[in-house]
């Protein structure tokens, strides 16, 4: 793109914005970080464009975005976090389709990587990615989600092919537990999740402890992400007794009053977007409540995302 004009840049940005956002979101697990990283990538393109402007820009943009995202992930982990860290929820629309915010890297067909595009924005997948180093995460996403080959991945990440292969091997080993219990967001899983979530929410609202217990797996884990902004459990709650006591106790003690609840498709599965009337200081005004099911259809993971910085993509 020789002597690029403002119009040329605008067309370039429009064509690749959704793709780059998807790359950055998977790398960081943060919608707000993805917004900033895409903007930073385009600023870099304007201020310091590639030397060979007639070459395709997409690989260069992906390289810049991926490297900026790796740095952002490193900074986030160095800063630490108060309480459990959960990914930012995003709306994905029709569960049977590729998310509306995204397009494949090349051509008109979805990628043929180890993980499908929609699965790779699922909460279970994003939480599993947290066990990887930034380099392992970048390699796994490029190789197993976006279907780049070894040489392309090495070029994008400034690694040797041997380092790419080693990082991928270690990343896949760290993802073994996820792969063993892997559940793709199929229509059947979507329907079952919606059914269980509706029953669970109704049981909590009615203080129906018995029904809650029938819906939860023995080793259910509940995580609440308040970002040190709102009241939330500071540690994971493990097991039916602890989860039921905590979740029912919030309403029983009058900490909050749910004023509205809407089921939406969030990260590929149904979740509740809840509006809350605060009755105690530091009560979150809204939340996303979601769950993952085990093979028996019981809730094995219960997530409450409260921090306002995590809800920027939820309108």
Protein Blocks (a to p, Z undefined) as FASTA:
>chain_A
ZZiafklmmmmmmmmmmmmmmmmmmmnopaklmmmmmmmmmmmmmmmgcfblmbcfklmm
mmmmmmmmmmmmmmmmmnopedjdddddddebjakbccfkbccfbhjbdcfbfbdfklmm
cfklmmmmmmpcfklmmmmmmmmmnopafklmmmmnopafklmmmmmmmmmmmmmmmmmm
gccddfklmmmmmmmmmmmmmmmmnopaklmmmmpcfklccdddehlmagcdfbdcedjk
lmmmmmmmmmmnopaccfbdcdddeehiacdddddddfbehiafbdcddddddfkopafb
dcddfbfklmmmpZZ
